Amino acid sequence: MRHATEHADVPAAELAAVLRGGPFHVALRAAIAARGLPLQRVQHHLSRHGVKVGVTSLSYWQQGARRPQRPESLRAVRALEEILRLPDESLIRLLAEPGGHCGDDRPATRSYRSLVEASDVLDRLTTGLDWCPDGGLRTLSHHECVRIGARRELASREAHHIVRAHRDDVDRFVAVHHGDPGCDPRRVAVRALENCRTGRLRWDRDTGVLVAELLFGTRLRQGDTFLFRYAVEDGTAGPSREYLHRCGSSGGQYALQVRFDAAALPARCHRFSQHSAAAPRTGRQELSVSGPHHSAHLVEPRLRPGILGIAWDWE
């Protein structure tokens, strides 16, 4: 029988409680904290047990963004019980409990997981693309139109940007697409619609993240404004339940429209906001889905740092 040890930040009694009651991701996070191991070290210990699991996957597991279900992942969980000095079956048992199965190690919901936990994936995918967090551009206006298909899937989205350069020699924008559960980014298409052309595409299948260069064909000087449009055609994932926009700094106007297929109308729809990924959702406001276009929208006159989105429920 293996036993848990105590760490200064996670008392043994607290760890024992979450191991009894779960959920899995809370118990795993507490166990890792109790041992005081960074995820890179956990990954190293797993490799010594003959199990290969990425740091991103471990991060997803302990944040509740994914649940391990594949045979290799379940082998990793059993190895984690030994590495973290936990009682036998303590983590595996929590995985067997209802209320969180998401199959195939895919995210349980789109939520904010891909915007935060996949940050290391974004760093890797954008390496060499001459990209920085704001790309040398400030947003004056950003309008997104998301289309939900007859299978309740995120079929496509179109983005219209008006930007101003705050440094010289800006000649591109890097678009990031975070797919819904089950997304296959290899089958996602990016189309340049106005004042740009597509450049390099990179993707990560495990997280459903796709990045695409949009090349302006001109070099902006500091203070120049520019307009461009592009579209992302997806349709590769399962049912969609929300769409989020993250703003890292104060910006201009933002509008989000979600248009539903007439054959797949939601039961309820609302807008929400968050100050950060860890903060509770606030600013809930019910939105009607009516009219011939079956759409709901929000308009924010001036964006502030944080998260803004629209969520909906299916019958």
Secondary structure by P-SEA (a helix, b strand, c coil): cbbbbbcccccaaaaaaaaaccaaaaaaaaaaaaacccaaaaaaaaaaacccccaaaaaaaaacccccccaaaaaaaaaaaaaacccccaaaaaaacccccccccccccccccccccaaaaaaaaaccccccccccccccbbbbbbbbcccccccbbbbbbbbbbccccccbbbbbbbbccccccccbbbbbcccccccbbbbbccccbbbbbbbccccccccccccccbbbbbcccccccbbbbbbcccccbbbbbbbbccccccccccccccccccccccbbbbbbbcccccccccccccccccccccccccc
